[in-house]
Amino acid sequence: MRNTDPAIGWFTLSESDRASAARYLDMLSTMDTRDELGFGAMHFAYADRFFPGTSVQHARLRYVFFVAWTYEELRQATAGQPFPFEMMKGIEERYSRRLMQTVPVLQNSGISGWMKYRDNQLPVVPASRIYWSSLRSWRLLNPVHERHDPPSQRDLHRSWPRLVRYEDGGDSARASSAILFDGLPAAPPDWRQKRGRLPFELTHDEAAYIRHRWRSVRAIDGEAPLLSKLVEAGITPMSLWSDKIQKVATPRERSALSYARGAASLACIARAAYSALVEQRRNRDLDRSDRVHFDALPELIDAHRSQVLELNVEGLTRDASLDTGLYLFLKRIQSWVSHKDTLADIEPAIVRHEQDLKDDRAYLSNETRRADWSKGIAEPLDYRWSTVRGLISEVLEAA
């Protein structure tokens, strides 16, 4: 007889797997494109180093307090019981609808999930999940159950029944709940109301708390991260490569900024060439004559050539812990830019690199996928600077 044992099993993702998945989703939003050429590794290496705990999905900084106050409300009501998912959804909807009543225009308001709430639905990704990285990285959230690091959201939910401990035993035991947040500014007096103005602007105490948390984060060199130095210096220049940022950065950070800038330019040129190649093949597929990306390529090469040629790819590879495949591809792009070769000269290398990363999902190799391909003009990596600049500005305005 054939084996009739069930063929269905269970698997769980490790914390590192979940983190990798989160970084991948972040990457999709960050770059306004799929990461066909594997540049997400460089993006995260420097974005997480300069600005830990941030994400391009972050819109308004006060959300970290909304999430923390939500969990404080849940802890006070249900610690020691199974985690109250429905109650959490209700609190998130409550404060989201109050925010929607406060802002004059919903579009680009920064309210997470407003389109879903407007249609009386729940967002697929709630604000608590989006901002959890901040609660952990900035250590707003305490470790629980003898852990050394703050828990993931999933782990905290699992451990919710064990947040309450009984000190004396027996029927007269005294219960005490774990403290999730130390020194957290108090929620507004009307926090639990269903209606009324709920502003996005930080209070002075909330801004001071965030500054303190940012100073407590340790960077590679043991100092506070660049994120903290910038808010303490009170600077938010338009460009991450500004001289103002160079002046407050440590020597190690200035070195990393140099690598990051070269990597950003190299990624821009490689993506521009890639887009031109996909455009050409799509033209052949559909008998079209589009030249948007092909015409943009020479200008982008001219704008970023000097940064690319000055980049020490070996040093970048060590600094950002890149793999061999990406290192070789970066070297090939740099050589192509240096020799001013034609687009056809770099085509085999780009085709091969995308194929290695995406297999049958590669646009250059898959005519069916190319039919729906659409992309804006390539831009350099920005390492979340536009988002982070807004977060820093919110703290400075409140201060």
N, C-alpha and C positions, 0 to 999 in steps of 0.2 A: 504494500500500500504506500501511496505517496504521503509524504509528511504533510499533515494538515494543521501544523502549529500556526497560530496567527502571524501574519507578516507585518503587523502594525506595531511600532514601538514608540517610545518617547525619547525626546532629546531636549536638552536645555542649553542655552547659550551662556557662556562664561561672561563675567563682567567685562573682560577685554573685548569679547565678541560684540557685546552690546555697545560698548564705547566705539568700536570700529564702525558699527552700523550707524550710530548717531553722527559720527564724523562724516560718513559718506553722505547722509542726508543733508548735513550742513553744507557739504561741498556742492551739492546740486543747487542749493539756493545761492551760495556764495558766488558761483561763477556764471550764473545764468546760462548754464549749459551742462550737458553731461560731461564727465571727465574722461573723454575718449583717449586722451594721451597720458593719463596717470599723473597729472601735476598736483593732485590733491595732497600727495605726500609732502610737497614743498609748502603748500598753503598751510597745512596744519602744523608743520614743524615750527613755523615762525609765528603764525597767528596765536597758537596756544602758548608760545614762549613769551611773546610781547604782551598779550592780552588774555591771560588765563581766565577761564570761566565765562567767556563771551561766546556769542553765536550770532550769525547773521539774522537769525529769526528773532533776536531781541529787538524790541521796539522802544519800550519805555522802562526806565530803571526801577520805577516804583513797583513793577510787577514782582520783584523779588520779595517785597514786603507783603504784597497781596497773597503770594503763595505761602510765605511763612505764617502770616496771620490765619490763613485757612487751616494750616496744620495745627496751630495752637488751639483754634476753636475745636477742631476734631479731637485733639488730645484731651482737652478739658471735658469733652462730652463722652468720649468712647474709648479712652485708653484702657487696655486690658481686654477688649472685645475684638472680634474679627474686624478688619479694617472696613470702615463705612464708605464704600465707593459711591453709593447713591447720594449720601450726605455731602461728600466732597464735590460731586458734580453740581449739586444744588447750590453750594456756596460759590463755586466758580461762576455759575450762571447768574447768581444774585449780584455779585460785584461787577460782572461784565455788563449786565443790563444797566446798572447805575452809571458805569462809565459811558455807555451809549447815550444815556440821557444827559450827560454832562458836556460832551464834545459837540461843537456846532456842526461838523461834517464827519461822517463815518469813514469815507474813503481816505486812506492814508493817515488815519487817526492814531494808529498804533494799537488799537484794541484787538487782542487776539481772538480770532473766531467770530468776529462781529457778523459776518455774512451768514454763518450758520445760525447764530442766535436770532438774527433778524427773521430768518425763515423758520423759527421755532424748532431748530435742530441743535444737536450738540456737536461741537467741533471734533474732528477726528483726533487731532493732537491738542490736548488741553494746555493752558498756560503753565500749569504746574510742571508738565513734562519739559516744556521748552526752557523754562528758567531753572530747572533743577541743577544743571551744571554750575550755575552761579552759586546756589546755596551750598554746594559741596566744595567747589574750588575756593570760594572766598571764606569758607568755614563759618558761614552763618549757622549751619546745621551742626549739631554736636555728634560725635560718635556715640553709638549705643551698644549695650551688651558687651563691654570690654573690647570693642573694636578700636583700632587706632585711627581710622579714617571715618568721615561721615558716610552714612550708608547711601546706596543707590535708592531711588524712589521705590523700586520693586522690593528691595530688601527691607526697607522700612515698613512697607505694607505687610510683608510676611511676618515681621517681628512685632507688629502692633499689639497682639494679645499679650506679649511679654513686656510691654512698657510699664506695667504695674507690678510692683514687688510688695510682698508682705513681710514685715519685719519681725513680728513676734510669734507667728505661727498660731494655729488653733483658731477658735472662734473670735478671739479678741485681737486678731492680727490687725495691724495698722497698714494701710495701703499707701504707697508712695509711687508717683509716676515719674518716669525718666524726664529730664529736662532736655527738650529738643533744641532750644535756642537760648544762648546766654546774652544778656544785655540788649535784647531786641527792643527797639522803640515800640511803645504801645500802639496798638491799633487805634484809629479814630474812635471817639465815643459812640458814634453811630454806625460802626462797622457792621453790626448784625442787622441793620435795618434793610428793608427791601427797596426802599426808594430814597431819593435825595442825592444831592451832588456828591460825587466821589472824584476828586481831582487826580490827575496824573503827576502834578508837581510835587517834588520831594519837600518835606519840611526840613528845617535847619538841622534838627536832631537826626533825621534819617540820612541826610547827606553826610553829616559828621560820622555816623556809624559806618556808612559805606567806605568812606576814606580810611577809617581805622581798619576795616576788614581788608581793603586792598593793600594797606601797608603790611599786614600780617602774612600775606601770601609770600612764599619764598621762591625766588627765581633760581636759575642754575648756579649763579655765583653767590648765592646766599643772601642777596639783597632783595628788596621789594622789586616787583616787576616794573617794566616800563610803564604799564598802565597807571601804577601809583605815582611814579615820578612825574608823569604828565599832569595829573590832577593837582599834585602839590605845587607844581610850577605854574599852574593856571594857564596852560597853553593848549590850543586846539587848532593847529594850522591845517590848511586845506590838504596839504600833501604830507604823507608819512615820511617823505625824504627831506622835509624842511630842516634848515639849519637850526631852528629853535629846538627841534627834537634831538638833533645831534648834540647840542650843548648840555642837555640834561641826561643823556644816555651815558652809561658806563663804557669803558673801552671795549668790553666784551659785547655789549649791546650794539655799539657802533659797528663792530666787525660783523655781527649778525645782520644788522640793517643793510650793510653793504652787500652781503651775500643775497639777502632777500630781495633787494632792488634789482640785482642782476638776474636773479631767477625769475622775477616778475616780468622783466623785459623779454627774456628768452622764451618764457611760456607764451607771451603775447605773439611773438613772431611765429613760433611753432604752430599755434592755434590758427593764426591768420593763413599760413601755408596750408594747413589741414583743411580749413574751410574753403579755400580756393580750389583745392583738389576735389572735395566732395561736390562743390558747385559745378566743376567741369564734368564730372561723371554724371551728375544729375541732369545736366544739359543734354548729354548724349542719350540718357535714358528717356527723357521726355521731349527731345527735339526742341530744346529751348536755347536761349543765348544770354543767360544772366551773367553779369560781370561784377556784381557788387563786391564780392570778396576778392576776386582777382585784381580789380582796380584798387582796392584798399591796401593790398599787400605791399607794394613798393613804398608807400608813405609810412606804413608801420615799421618796415625794416629801417628806413632812414631815421625814424624817430627813436628807435631802440637799439640801433646798431652799436653805438659806442658802449652802452651798458653791457651788451652781450659780449663784446670782444674783450672788455675789461674783466669779465667774470672768471674767477678761478674755479672751474667746475670740480676739480679734485677737492679743493677746500670746501666748496658747497656740499659736496657729497658727504664729507666727514661731519661737517657742522650740522647738517639736517638728517644724517643717518639714512641716506637714500640707498636703494638697492642697485645692484650692478647694471641691470637692464635699463633703468632710468638714467644712470650715469652715462652709459654708452650712447643713449639717444640724445642726451643733452650735448655731449661732445660732437655728435654728428651734426646737429643743428648749428652749433657754434661754428663748425668748420664750413658749413654751407654758407652762412652769413659772411664769414671772413673771405671766402673765395668769390662771392657775388655770383654764385651759380644760378642756373635757371630753376624754375619750379619743377620741371621734369627731373632734374638731377636729384632732388630730395624726395621725390615721390616714392621710390621703393622703400626707403627707410621709414617713412611715415606709415605707409601701408603695412609694412611688417610689424611695426611697433603697435599699431592699433589692433592688428590681428592677434598678436601675442596677448594683449590685454583683454580683448572683447570676443575673440573667437568668431562665431558665426553672427554675433550681434554687431560686428564692426561695420560702420556705414560705408567705408570705402570698398568693402567686399560684399556688401549685401544690397542689391538693387531694390529689393522690396522695402527695406528700411529707408533707403534714400528718398523714396517717393514722398515721404512726409517730413523730410529733414528741413529745418528752418533754424537760423541762428543769426544773432546780431554780429556786428563787426567786432573782431577780437579785441580784448582789452588786457592790460597787464594784471597780474594778481594784485589784490589790494589788502589782503590779510585782515579783512573785516574793518579796515580803518574808518570807512564812512560810518559804519554802525558804532564803533567804539568812540569815535569823535562825538557822536550824539550823546552817548552815555556820560562821557566826561563833562560835556556842556551842561547836562542836567544837574550834576553834582555842583559845578561851579555856580550855576544860577541860584541854587538853593543856599549856597554858602554866603 
